[in-house]
Amino acid sequence: MAIVIQPYRPEHEPAVAEFNRRLEATGDPDLVFYKTSLPQWLPKLDGDPLYNEYFVAVDAGVVRGAYGLKHERVFVPGKGEIAVACCHHSISEGIVDRSYAAVGGLMLRDALVRQPLLYVLGMGGYDRPLPKMLKALGFGLALLPFFFKVAHPSRFLKEMHALRTSPLRRILLDAGAATGLGWLALRAAQLAKRAPFPRSANVTVERVPEFADWADPLWLQSREQYRMAALRDSATLRRLYPAADHHFTRLRIRRNGVDAGWAVVGERRKDAKFGSMKVGSILDCWASPENALAVAQAATRELEAQNVDLLVSNQSHIAWGRELERCGFFQGPSTFILAASKKYAELLSPFAENSRAIHVTRADGDGLPRNF
């Protein structure tokens, strides 16, 4: 096996199509690589530090693996803006043929050579192969919290397939939905956590079609208050959430007429563990920690107005998690892992402690435009 890793070019597209067909044997429709070599999301533009590029692992003209790098900049207090990359969609033929089991490690080492300040986000839990491989390569791993709020308890009890894992559980959940006891219990628990909205706050919320220059002062004023945050200036936000994409709702939040923060919410793609529920996500947000509650409340109310059954969000920073809980959210089991290369982890040293002081949401990594 003489694997050569090289940039994904148009001439590789037929071989990638064959690679995808071989992987389809797993039965997982998401276990395929991009059909086209030109990224449809975040293609490289002159002078823009935010872009995707793809690579393929080729063995005598046959593609045996592929991965993507999302290049971006983060801000670290005292160090300024730093170029990093997220390694994503790393897929190896080793999934279906153990003779290619080494390809995954070769691709990760290749990514580290291209960008030593490398991170991986998501991955589905510590028990999956990728986090285990990253740990063996010296990456630091931290589990980022997951929060949820039930808007329609009866539908939640009937449709939350991740909870309905045994006949007894299904009987109990159906009974809770039929009798109304489950509804009462969930409502009481959420109301007990909910913070009153301050009357004197004079907070206004506006849906905006796109992010404009008003977002820049918010970025500059708040970025020093986080141990690390990916750039969220207006230019970056317009690339992440272009005006032509109507899947997202963008919220501008003001307090006493002064911009306090913003949030982006949207409906998650369908997921078997949520059954037929309509699931809304607070997928991105920004404010200083002292204004996080106003933003969290605005995002929560917007999703509730959109009649979702369940609200979810991943938030790394302890202040945002606390404010979501004050909005009636619970913290649930998380599978959302941040894995940082040795060089990346050094920016956050001590990594385990500072992982709760950075600002990472579901929109980071490869979480857009629909993968949230």
ZAKOL-62021 format. One record per residue (C-alpha): residue in three letters; x, y, z; chain; residue number from 1. Coordinates in nm, 4 decimals. Example, Ala and Ser with C-alpha at 12.3 -4.5 7.8 and 13.67 -1.06 7.14 Angstrom:
% residues 2
{"ala"; {1.2300; -0.4500; 0.7800}; "A"; 1}
{"ser"; {1.3670; -0.1060; 0.7140}; "A"; 2}
//
This chain:
% residues 372
{"met"; {0.0000; 0.0000; 0.0000}; "A"; 1}
{"ala"; {0.1631; 0.3267; -0.1201}; "A"; 2}
{"ile"; {-0.0808; 0.5944; -0.0074}; "A"; 3}
{"val"; {-0.0233; 0.9471; -0.1374}; "A"; 4}
{"ile"; {-0.2274; 1.2300; 0.0151}; "A"; 5}
{"gln"; {-0.2884; 1.5206; -0.2194}; "A"; 6}
{"pro"; {-0.5349; 1.8048; -0.2773}; "A"; 7}
{"tyr"; {-0.8715; 1.6895; -0.4102}; "A"; 8}
{"arg"; {-0.8887; 1.7921; -0.7764}; "A"; 9}
{"pro"; {-1.1576; 1.7499; -1.0454}; "A"; 10}
{"glu"; {-0.9775; 1.4473; -1.1904}; "A"; 11}
{"his"; {-1.0276; 1.2683; -0.8552}; "A"; 12}
{"glu"; {-1.4069; 1.3042; -0.8603}; "A"; 13}
{"pro"; {-1.4824; 0.9703; -1.0375}; "A"; 14}
{"ala"; {-1.2548; 0.7873; -0.7912}; "A"; 15}
{"val"; {-1.4276; 0.9601; -0.4983}; "A"; 16}
{"ala"; {-1.7642; 0.8495; -0.6381}; "A"; 17}
{"glu"; {-1.6368; 0.4886; -0.6400}; "A"; 18}
{"phe"; {-1.4998; 0.5357; -0.2865}; "A"; 19}
{"asn"; {-1.8420; 0.6554; -0.1715}; "A"; 20}
{"arg"; {-2.0137; 0.3572; -0.3309}; "A"; 21}
{"arg"; {-1.7891; 0.1190; -0.1391}; "A"; 22}
{"leu"; {-1.8654; 0.2999; 0.1872}; "A"; 23}
{"glu"; {-2.2398; 0.2834; 0.1257}; "A"; 24}
{"ala"; {-2.2142; -0.0821; 0.2255}; "A"; 25}
{"thr"; {-2.2154; 0.0373; 0.5876}; "A"; 26}
{"gly"; {-2.5764; 0.1525; 0.5518}; "A"; 27}
{"asp"; {-2.4883; 0.4993; 0.6877}; "A"; 28}
{"pro"; {-2.5974; 0.7629; 0.4304}; "A"; 29}
{"asp"; {-2.3751; 1.0272; 0.5929}; "A"; 30}
{"leu"; {-2.0604; 0.8182; 0.5521}; "A"; 31}
{"val"; {-1.9636; 0.9665; 0.2157}; "A"; 32}
{"phe"; {-1.7245; 1.2372; 0.1048}; "A"; 33}
{"tyr"; {-1.7985; 1.5460; -0.1021}; "A"; 34}
{"lys"; {-1.8866; 1.4714; -0.4638}; "A"; 35}
{"thr"; {-1.7135; 1.7800; -0.6021}; "A"; 36}
{"ser"; {-1.3587; 1.8996; -0.5435}; "A"; 37}
{"leu"; {-1.4673; 2.2648; -0.5220}; "A"; 38}
{"pro"; {-1.6198; 2.3255; -0.1783}; "A"; 39}
{"gln"; {-1.9824; 2.4357; -0.1999}; "A"; 40}
{"trp"; {-1.9575; 2.5788; 0.1509}; "A"; 41}
{"leu"; {-1.6806; 2.8319; 0.2201}; "A"; 42}
{"pro"; {-1.4792; 2.8022; -0.1021}; "A"; 43}
{"lys"; {-1.1455; 2.9813; -0.0965}; "A"; 44}
{"leu"; {-1.1667; 3.3520; -0.1811}; "A"; 45}
{"asp"; {-0.8727; 3.5850; -0.2298}; "A"; 46}
{"gly"; {-0.7689; 3.7420; 0.0994}; "A"; 47}
{"asp"; {-1.0346; 3.5653; 0.3088}; "A"; 48}
{"pro"; {-0.8917; 3.3535; 0.5938}; "A"; 49}
{"leu"; {-1.2137; 3.1493; 0.6224}; "A"; 50}
{"tyr"; {-1.2294; 2.8680; 0.3680}; "A"; 51}
{"asn"; {-1.2474; 2.4927; 0.3121}; "A"; 52}
{"glu"; {-1.0096; 2.2693; 0.1225}; "A"; 53}
{"tyr"; {-1.0244; 1.8937; 0.0679}; "A"; 54}
{"phe"; {-0.7654; 1.6177; 0.0414}; "A"; 55}
{"val"; {-0.7725; 1.2596; -0.0829}; "A"; 56}
{"ala"; {-0.5610; 0.9573; 0.0039}; "A"; 57}
{"val"; {-0.4794; 0.7847; -0.3247}; "A"; 58}
{"asp"; {-0.3417; 0.4355; -0.3763}; "A"; 59}
{"ala"; {-0.2472; 0.3681; -0.7425}; "A"; 60}
{"gly"; {-0.5290; 0.5926; -0.8665}; "A"; 61}
{"val"; {-0.7879; 0.4548; -0.6212}; "A"; 62}
{"val"; {-0.9148; 0.6827; -0.3425}; "A"; 63}
{"arg"; {-0.8886; 0.5084; -0.0038}; "A"; 64}
{"gly"; {-0.9636; 0.8065; 0.2210}; "A"; 65}
{"ala"; {-1.0454; 1.1765; 0.2278}; "A"; 66}
{"tyr"; {-1.0686; 1.4666; 0.4699}; "A"; 67}
{"gly"; {-1.1427; 1.8378; 0.4838}; "A"; 68}
{"leu"; {-0.9709; 2.1333; 0.6473}; "A"; 69}
{"lys"; {-1.1732; 2.4376; 0.7425}; "A"; 70}
{"his"; {-0.9248; 2.7221; 0.7792}; "A"; 71}
{"glu"; {-1.0213; 3.0078; 1.0088}; "A"; 72}
{"arg"; {-0.8890; 3.2508; 1.2670}; "A"; 73}
{"val"; {-0.9422; 3.2566; 1.6410}; "A"; 74}
{"phe"; {-0.8780; 3.5366; 1.8862}; "A"; 75}
{"val"; {-0.6749; 3.4692; 2.2001}; "A"; 76}
{"pro"; {-0.6366; 3.7544; 2.4542}; "A"; 77}
{"gly"; {-0.2767; 3.8713; 2.4665}; "A"; 78}
{"lys"; {-0.1915; 3.6912; 2.1406}; "A"; 79}
{"gly"; {-0.4369; 3.8394; 1.8926}; "A"; 80}
{"glu"; {-0.5739; 3.6602; 1.5865}; "A"; 81}
{"ile"; {-0.4233; 3.3197; 1.5113}; "A"; 82}
{"ala"; {-0.4755; 3.0945; 1.2087}; "A"; 83}
{"val"; {-0.6075; 2.7457; 1.2962}; "A"; 84}
{"ala"; {-0.7927; 2.4704; 1.1121}; "A"; 85}
{"cys"; {-1.0678; 2.2206; 1.1841}; "A"; 86}
{"cys"; {-1.0137; 1.8717; 1.0452}; "A"; 87}
{"his"; {-1.3507; 1.7335; 0.9395}; "A"; 88}
{"his"; {-1.5171; 1.4575; 0.7368}; "A"; 89}
{"ser"; {-1.2132; 1.2342; 0.7795}; "A"; 90}
{"ile"; {-1.3301; 0.9090; 0.6172}; "A"; 91}
{"ser"; {-1.1186; 0.6001; 0.5527}; "A"; 92}
{"glu"; {-1.1777; 0.2787; 0.3624}; "A"; 93}
{"gly"; {-1.0645; 0.1098; 0.6816}; "A"; 94}
{"ile"; {-1.4293; 0.1337; 0.7863}; "A"; 95}
{"val"; {-1.5180; -0.1447; 0.5404}; "A"; 96}
{"asp"; {-1.1776; -0.3066; 0.4784}; "A"; 97}
{"arg"; {-0.9396; -0.3519; 0.7715}; "A"; 98}
{"ser"; {-0.6406; -0.3703; 0.5381}; "A"; 99}
{"tyr"; {-0.6791; 0.0086; 0.5087}; "A"; 100}
{"ala"; {-0.7086; 0.0714; 0.8824}; "A"; 101}
{"ala"; {-0.3892; 0.2814; 0.8818}; "A"; 102}
{"val"; {-0.5274; 0.5380; 0.6369}; "A"; 103}
{"gly"; {-0.7110; 0.7364; 0.9047}; "A"; 104}
{"gly"; {-0.3921; 0.7925; 1.1039}; "A"; 105}
{"leu"; {-0.1983; 0.8870; 0.7891}; "A"; 106}
{"met"; {-0.4561; 1.1539; 0.7036}; "A"; 107}
{"leu"; {-0.4516; 1.3030; 1.0537}; "A"; 108}
{"arg"; {-0.0723; 1.3237; 1.0497}; "A"; 109}
{"asp"; {-0.0926; 1.4880; 0.7073}; "A"; 110}
{"ala"; {-0.3414; 1.7439; 0.8422}; "A"; 111}
{"leu"; {-0.1071; 1.8210; 1.1339}; "A"; 112}
{"val"; {0.1775; 1.8903; 0.8930}; "A"; 113}
{"arg"; {-0.0429; 2.1284; 0.6948}; "A"; 114}
{"gln"; {-0.1714; 2.3021; 1.0121}; "A"; 115}
{"pro"; {-0.0205; 2.2134; 1.3522}; "A"; 116}
{"leu"; {-0.2872; 2.4287; 1.5228}; "A"; 117}
{"leu"; {-0.5533; 2.1695; 1.4481}; "A"; 118}
{"tyr"; {-0.8810; 2.0789; 1.6155}; "A"; 119}
{"val"; {-1.1662; 1.8356; 1.5643}; "A"; 120}
{"leu"; {-1.5196; 1.8953; 1.6911}; "A"; 121}
{"gly"; {-1.8193; 1.6676; 1.7499}; "A"; 122}
{"met"; {-1.7367; 1.2993; 1.6885}; "A"; 123}
{"gly"; {-2.0264; 1.1374; 1.8795}; "A"; 124}
{"gly"; {-1.8642; 1.0391; 2.2100}; "A"; 125}
{"tyr"; {-1.5410; 0.9122; 2.3610}; "A"; 126}
{"asp"; {-1.6146; 0.5518; 2.2654}; "A"; 127}
{"arg"; {-1.5928; 0.6207; 1.8905}; "A"; 128}
{"pro"; {-1.2783; 0.5294; 1.6920}; "A"; 129}
{"leu"; {-1.1804; 0.8860; 1.5960}; "A"; 130}
{"pro"; {-1.1511; 1.0302; 1.9507}; "A"; 131}
{"lys"; {-0.9538; 0.7226; 2.0541}; "A"; 132}
{"met"; {-0.7144; 0.7778; 1.7643}; "A"; 133}
{"leu"; {-0.6798; 1.1482; 1.8443}; "A"; 134}
{"lys"; {-0.6004; 1.0747; 2.2066}; "A"; 135}
{"ala"; {-0.3317; 0.8282; 2.0955}; "A"; 136}
{"leu"; {-0.1824; 1.1044; 1.8771}; "A"; 137}
{"gly"; {-0.1547; 1.3350; 2.1798}; "A"; 138}
{"phe"; {-0.4637; 1.5508; 2.1283}; "A"; 139}
{"gly"; {-0.6312; 1.6997; 2.4338}; "A"; 140}
{"leu"; {-1.0012; 1.6073; 2.4596}; "A"; 141}
{"ala"; {-1.2801; 1.7952; 2.6373}; "A"; 142}
{"leu"; {-1.6535; 1.7223; 2.6380}; "A"; 143}
{"leu"; {-1.8569; 2.0376; 2.5678}; "A"; 144}
{"pro"; {-2.1951; 2.0584; 2.7442}; "A"; 145}
{"phe"; {-2.5290; 1.9910; 2.5759}; "A"; 146}
{"phe"; {-2.8471; 2.1707; 2.6840}; "A"; 147}
{"phe"; {-3.2094; 2.1016; 2.5987}; "A"; 148}
{"lys"; {-3.5527; 2.2422; 2.6726}; "A"; 149}
{"val"; {-3.8825; 2.0638; 2.6100}; "A"; 150}
{"ala"; {-4.1448; 2.2864; 2.4495}; "A"; 151}
{"his"; {-4.4108; 2.0175; 2.3925}; "A"; 152}
{"pro"; {-4.3744; 1.7525; 2.6656}; "A"; 153}
{"ser"; {-4.6264; 1.5041; 2.5238}; "A"; 154}
{"arg"; {-4.4512; 1.4879; 2.1863}; "A"; 155}
{"phe"; {-4.1160; 1.4671; 2.3605}; "A"; 156}
{"leu"; {-4.2252; 1.1676; 2.5688}; "A"; 157}
{"lys"; {-4.3672; 0.9899; 2.2620}; "A"; 158}
{"glu"; {-4.0941; 1.0744; 2.0095}; "A"; 159}
{"met"; {-3.7645; 1.0921; 2.1995}; "A"; 160}
{"his"; {-3.6321; 0.7621; 2.0650}; "A"; 161}
{"ala"; {-3.3019; 0.8003; 2.2484}; "A"; 162}
{"leu"; {-3.4970; 0.7496; 2.5744}; "A"; 163}
{"arg"; {-3.7286; 0.4755; 2.4489}; "A"; 164}
{"thr"; {-3.4630; 0.2049; 2.4586}; "A"; 165}
{"ser"; {-3.6552; -0.0722; 2.6384}; "A"; 166}
{"pro"; {-4.0179; -0.1942; 2.6620}; "A"; 167}
{"leu"; {-4.0425; -0.0738; 3.0229}; "A"; 168}
{"arg"; {-3.9175; 0.2736; 2.9356}; "A"; 169}
{"arg"; {-4.1615; 0.2984; 2.6468}; "A"; 170}
{"ile"; {-4.4508; 0.1987; 2.8735}; "A"; 171}
{"leu"; {-4.3522; 0.4561; 3.1369}; "A"; 172}
{"leu"; {-4.3036; 0.7361; 2.8830}; "A"; 173}
{"asp"; {-4.6338; 0.6591; 2.7089}; "A"; 174}
{"ala"; {-4.8092; 0.6561; 3.0452}; "A"; 175}
{"gly"; {-4.6563; 0.9915; 3.1340}; "A"; 176}
{"ala"; {-4.7771; 1.1366; 2.8047}; "A"; 177}
{"ala"; {-5.1281; 0.9856; 2.8293}; "A"; 178}
{"thr"; {-5.1947; 1.0860; 3.1906}; "A"; 179}
{"gly"; {-5.0367; 1.4296; 3.1716}; "A"; 180}
{"leu"; {-4.8052; 1.3511; 3.4629}; "A"; 181}
{"gly"; {-4.4993; 1.3703; 3.2398}; "A"; 182}
{"trp"; {-4.6171; 1.7075; 3.1096}; "A"; 183}
{"leu"; {-4.6659; 1.8400; 3.4628}; "A"; 184}
{"ala"; {-4.3282; 1.7139; 3.5813}; "A"; 185}
{"leu"; {-4.1355; 1.8653; 3.2913}; "A"; 186}
{"arg"; {-4.3200; 2.1961; 3.3098}; "A"; 187}
{"ala"; {-4.2666; 2.2251; 3.6844}; "A"; 188}
{"ala"; {-3.8966; 2.1481; 3.6552}; "A"; 189}
{"gln"; {-3.8454; 2.4029; 3.3760}; "A"; 190}
{"leu"; {-4.0424; 2.6755; 3.5526}; "A"; 191}
{"ala"; {-3.8378; 2.6213; 3.8666}; "A"; 192}
{"lys"; {-3.5198; 2.6960; 3.6711}; "A"; 193}
{"arg"; {-3.6522; 2.9895; 3.4720}; "A"; 194}
{"ala"; {-3.5217; 3.3374; 3.5500}; "A"; 195}
{"pro"; {-3.7622; 3.6327; 3.5477}; "A"; 196}
{"phe"; {-3.7062; 3.8781; 3.2651}; "A"; 197}
{"pro"; {-3.5901; 4.2069; 3.4237}; "A"; 198}
{"arg"; {-3.8524; 4.4768; 3.3688}; "A"; 199}
{"ser"; {-3.5894; 4.7493; 3.3784}; "A"; 200}
{"ala"; {-3.3720; 4.5857; 3.1147}; "A"; 201}
{"asn"; {-3.5533; 4.7508; 2.8208}; "A"; 202}
{"val"; {-3.4418; 4.4746; 2.5851}; "A"; 203}
{"thr"; {-3.5566; 4.4738; 2.2224}; "A"; 204}
{"val"; {-3.5146; 4.1902; 1.9720}; "A"; 205}
{"glu"; {-3.5113; 4.2330; 1.5943}; "A"; 206}
{"arg"; {-3.4984; 3.9734; 1.3183}; "A"; 207}
{"val"; {-3.2406; 4.0885; 1.0664}; "A"; 208}
{"pro"; {-3.1904; 3.9604; 0.7083}; "A"; 209}
{"glu"; {-2.8106; 3.9689; 0.7378}; "A"; 210}
{"phe"; {-2.5289; 4.0814; 0.9627}; "A"; 211}
{"ala"; {-2.4028; 4.4332; 0.8989}; "A"; 212}
{"asp"; {-2.1332; 4.6590; 1.0449}; "A"; 213}
{"trp"; {-2.3226; 4.6898; 1.3739}; "A"; 214}
{"ala"; {-2.1870; 4.3444; 1.4660}; "A"; 215}
{"asp"; {-1.8231; 4.4589; 1.4608}; "A"; 216}
{"pro"; {-1.8263; 4.6624; 1.7849}; "A"; 217}
{"leu"; {-1.9917; 4.3668; 1.9628}; "A"; 218}
{"trp"; {-1.7068; 4.1431; 1.8514}; "A"; 219}
{"leu"; {-1.4361; 4.3892; 1.9527}; "A"; 220}
{"gln"; {-1.5943; 4.4753; 2.2884}; "A"; 221}
{"ser"; {-1.6480; 4.1166; 2.4044}; "A"; 222}
{"arg"; {-1.3660; 3.9087; 2.2578}; "A"; 223}
{"glu"; {-1.1246; 3.9810; 2.5456}; "A"; 224}
{"gln"; {-1.3700; 3.8216; 2.7895}; "A"; 225}
{"tyr"; {-1.3244; 3.4715; 2.6463}; "A"; 226}
{"arg"; {-1.0147; 3.2558; 2.6658}; "A"; 227}
{"met"; {-1.0563; 3.1879; 2.2941}; "A"; 228}
{"ala"; {-1.3227; 3.2508; 2.0305}; "A"; 229}
{"ala"; {-1.3450; 3.2007; 1.6549}; "A"; 230}
{"leu"; {-1.3786; 3.5280; 1.4659}; "A"; 231}
{"arg"; {-1.7338; 3.6596; 1.4599}; "A"; 232}
{"asp"; {-1.6911; 3.9982; 1.2949}; "A"; 233}
{"ser"; {-1.9473; 4.1109; 1.0378}; "A"; 234}
{"ala"; {-1.7477; 3.9872; 0.7371}; "A"; 235}
{"thr"; {-1.7173; 3.6386; 0.8881}; "A"; 236}
{"leu"; {-2.0841; 3.6326; 0.9857}; "A"; 237}
{"arg"; {-2.1930; 3.7228; 0.6342}; "A"; 238}
{"arg"; {-1.9973; 3.4253; 0.4993}; "A"; 239}
{"leu"; {-2.1318; 3.1855; 0.7615}; "A"; 240}
{"tyr"; {-2.4909; 3.3129; 0.7397}; "A"; 241}
{"pro"; {-2.5374; 3.4686; 0.3945}; "A"; 242}
{"ala"; {-2.8507; 3.6689; 0.3335}; "A"; 243}
{"ala"; {-2.9554; 3.4223; 0.0628}; "A"; 244}
{"asp"; {-2.9819; 3.1399; 0.3182}; "A"; 245}
{"his"; {-3.3292; 3.1641; 0.4710}; "A"; 246}
{"his"; {-3.2880; 2.8508; 0.6831}; "A"; 247}
{"phe"; {-3.1446; 3.0608; 0.9676}; "A"; 248}
{"thr"; {-3.3096; 3.3289; 1.1775}; "A"; 249}
{"arg"; {-3.0710; 3.6049; 1.2779}; "A"; 250}
{"leu"; {-3.1552; 3.8050; 1.5895}; "A"; 251}
{"arg"; {-3.0157; 4.1439; 1.6917}; "A"; 252}
{"ile"; {-3.0592; 4.2136; 2.0620}; "A"; 253}
{"arg"; {-3.0394; 4.5636; 2.2103}; "A"; 254}
{"arg"; {-3.0532; 4.6865; 2.5698}; "A"; 255}
{"asn"; {-3.1586; 5.0479; 2.6261}; "A"; 256}
{"gly"; {-3.1070; 5.1126; 2.2555}; "A"; 257}
{"val"; {-2.7481; 4.9829; 2.2569}; "A"; 258}
{"asp"; {-2.6453; 4.6598; 2.0843}; "A"; 259}
{"ala"; {-2.5989; 4.3860; 2.3450}; "A"; 260}
{"gly"; {-2.5536; 4.0737; 2.1322}; "A"; 261}
{"trp"; {-2.6887; 3.8518; 1.8572}; "A"; 262}
{"ala"; {-2.8048; 3.4952; 1.8046}; "A"; 263}
{"val"; {-2.8660; 3.2603; 1.5139}; "A"; 264}
{"val"; {-3.1346; 2.9936; 1.5478}; "A"; 265}
{"gly"; {-3.2724; 2.7338; 1.3106}; "A"; 266}
{"glu"; {-3.4401; 2.3984; 1.2744}; "A"; 267}
{"arg"; {-3.2066; 2.1012; 1.2984}; "A"; 268}
{"arg"; {-3.1972; 1.8412; 1.0266}; "A"; 269}
{"lys"; {-3.3949; 1.5251; 1.1002}; "A"; 270}
{"asp"; {-3.2292; 1.2773; 1.3341}; "A"; 271}
{"ala"; {-3.3599; 0.9328; 1.4226}; "A"; 272}
{"lys"; {-3.3039; 0.9838; 1.7942}; "A"; 273}
{"phe"; {-3.5524; 1.2736; 1.7922}; "A"; 274}
{"gly"; {-3.8231; 1.0834; 1.6057}; "A"; 275}
{"ser"; {-4.0585; 1.3130; 1.4156}; "A"; 276}
{"met"; {-4.0107; 1.6073; 1.6510}; "A"; 277}
{"lys"; {-3.9355; 1.9537; 1.5183}; "A"; 278}
{"val"; {-3.6057; 2.0381; 1.6875}; "A"; 279}
{"gly"; {-3.4826; 2.3959; 1.7079}; "A"; 280}
{"ser"; {-3.1206; 2.4846; 1.7757}; "A"; 281}
{"ile"; {-2.9550; 2.7897; 1.9265}; "A"; 282}
{"leu"; {-2.6610; 2.7251; 1.7012}; "A"; 283}
{"asp"; {-2.4629; 3.0472; 1.7385}; "A"; 284}
{"cys"; {-2.4637; 3.3504; 1.9647}; "A"; 285}
{"trp"; {-2.2417; 3.6306; 2.0825}; "A"; 286}
{"ala"; {-2.2379; 3.8820; 2.3669}; "A"; 287}
{"ser"; {-2.0325; 3.9616; 2.6711}; "A"; 288}
{"pro"; {-2.1009; 3.7148; 2.9537}; "A"; 289}
{"glu"; {-2.3066; 3.9755; 3.1415}; "A"; 290}
{"asn"; {-2.5397; 4.0088; 2.8411}; "A"; 291}
{"ala"; {-2.5646; 3.6343; 2.7754}; "A"; 292}
{"leu"; {-2.8987; 3.6001; 2.9573}; "A"; 293}
{"ala"; {-3.0727; 3.8587; 2.7380}; "A"; 294}
{"val"; {-2.9459; 3.6842; 2.4239}; "A"; 295}
{"ala"; {-3.0344; 3.3374; 2.5521}; "A"; 296}
{"gln"; {-3.3864; 3.4535; 2.6400}; "A"; 297}
{"ala"; {-3.4334; 3.6132; 2.2974}; "A"; 298}
{"ala"; {-3.3177; 3.2990; 2.1167}; "A"; 299}
{"thr"; {-3.5368; 3.0769; 2.3351}; "A"; 300}
{"arg"; {-3.8475; 3.2855; 2.2755}; "A"; 301}
{"glu"; {-3.7848; 3.2949; 1.9003}; "A"; 302}
{"leu"; {-3.7660; 2.9156; 1.8756}; "A"; 303}
{"glu"; {-4.0735; 2.8754; 2.0943}; "A"; 304}
{"ala"; {-4.2556; 3.1165; 1.8621}; "A"; 305}
{"gln"; {-4.1526; 2.8915; 1.5712}; "A"; 306}
{"asn"; {-4.3430; 2.6101; 1.7472}; "A"; 307}
{"val"; {-4.0542; 2.3673; 1.7837}; "A"; 308}
{"asp"; {-4.1027; 2.0637; 2.0076}; "A"; 309}
{"leu"; {-3.7525; 2.0595; 2.1513}; "A"; 310}
{"leu"; {-3.4825; 2.3263; 2.1859}; "A"; 311}
{"val"; {-3.1140; 2.2281; 2.1938}; "A"; 312}
{"ser"; {-2.7769; 2.3984; 2.2147}; "A"; 313}
{"asn"; {-2.4107; 2.3170; 2.2757}; "A"; 314}
{"gln"; {-2.2233; 2.5839; 2.4696}; "A"; 315}
{"ser"; {-1.8662; 2.5580; 2.5948}; "A"; 316}
{"his"; {-1.8551; 2.8691; 2.8143}; "A"; 317}
{"ile"; {-1.9789; 2.8242; 3.1684}; "A"; 318}
{"ala"; {-2.1657; 3.1575; 3.1673}; "A"; 319}
{"trp"; {-2.3714; 3.0670; 2.8588}; "A"; 320}
{"gly"; {-2.4576; 2.7291; 3.0058}; "A"; 321}
{"arg"; {-2.5705; 2.8928; 3.3283}; "A"; 322}
{"glu"; {-2.7925; 3.1418; 3.1441}; "A"; 323}
{"leu"; {-2.9511; 2.8707; 2.9316}; "A"; 324}
{"glu"; {-3.0417; 2.6878; 3.2513}; "A"; 325}
{"arg"; {-3.2026; 3.0101; 3.3747}; "A"; 326}
{"cys"; {-3.4127; 2.9984; 3.0565}; "A"; 327}
{"gly"; {-3.5456; 2.6554; 3.1548}; "A"; 328}
{"phe"; {-3.2880; 2.4349; 2.9819}; "A"; 329}
{"phe"; {-3.1506; 2.1161; 3.1331}; "A"; 330}
{"gln"; {-2.8002; 1.9876; 3.0833}; "A"; 331}
{"gly"; {-2.8086; 1.6472; 2.9186}; "A"; 332}
{"pro"; {-2.5588; 1.3810; 2.8118}; "A"; 333}
{"ser"; {-2.3173; 1.5253; 2.5571}; "A"; 334}
{"thr"; {-2.1317; 1.3606; 2.2685}; "A"; 335}
{"phe"; {-1.9840; 1.6921; 2.1476}; "A"; 336}
{"ile"; {-1.6074; 1.6659; 2.1916}; "A"; 337}
{"leu"; {-1.3411; 1.9282; 2.1301}; "A"; 338}
{"ala"; {-1.0104; 1.7622; 2.0411}; "A"; 339}
{"ala"; {-0.7089; 1.9942; 2.0286}; "A"; 340}
{"ser"; {-0.3665; 1.9142; 1.8873}; "A"; 341}
{"lys"; {-0.0677; 1.9703; 2.1162}; "A"; 342}
{"lys"; {0.0046; 2.3091; 1.9587}; "A"; 343}
{"tyr"; {-0.3621; 2.4127; 1.9730}; "A"; 344}
{"ala"; {-0.3975; 2.2977; 2.3342}; "A"; 345}
{"glu"; {-0.0950; 2.5089; 2.4289}; "A"; 346}
{"leu"; {-0.2972; 2.8196; 2.3396}; "A"; 347}
{"leu"; {-0.5452; 2.7158; 2.6129}; "A"; 348}
{"ser"; {-0.3050; 2.5802; 2.8733}; "A"; 349}
{"pro"; {-0.4212; 2.4339; 3.1054}; "A"; 350}
{"phe"; {-0.6507; 2.2868; 2.8409}; "A"; 351}
{"ala"; {-0.8971; 2.0956; 3.0619}; "A"; 352}
{"glu"; {-0.9617; 2.3977; 3.2824}; "A"; 353}
{"asn"; {-0.9838; 2.6570; 3.0058}; "A"; 354}
{"ser"; {-1.2148; 2.4486; 2.7854}; "A"; 355}
{"arg"; {-1.5028; 2.5972; 2.9926}; "A"; 356}
{"ala"; {-1.3729; 2.9523; 2.9381}; "A"; 357}
{"ile"; {-1.3701; 2.9480; 2.5564}; "A"; 358}
{"his"; {-1.6628; 3.0318; 2.3295}; "A"; 359}
{"val"; {-1.7567; 2.7359; 2.1076}; "A"; 360}
{"thr"; {-2.1052; 2.6620; 1.9766}; "A"; 361}
{"arg"; {-2.2664; 2.4125; 1.7403}; "A"; 362}
{"ala"; {-2.1814; 2.6474; 1.4526}; "A"; 363}
{"asp"; {-1.8085; 2.5962; 1.4967}; "A"; 364}
{"gly"; {-1.6090; 2.3279; 1.3210}; "A"; 365}
{"asp"; {-1.8086; 2.1825; 1.0305}; "A"; 366}
{"gly"; {-2.1418; 2.2489; 1.2035}; "A"; 367}
{"leu"; {-2.2888; 2.4497; 0.9163}; "A"; 368}
{"pro"; {-2.4803; 2.4966; 0.7002}; "A"; 369}
{"arg"; {-2.7104; 2.2065; 0.7908}; "A"; 370}
{"asn"; {-2.5048; 1.9808; 1.0156}; "A"; 371}
{"phe"; {-2.6260; 2.1080; 1.3520}; "A"; 372}
//
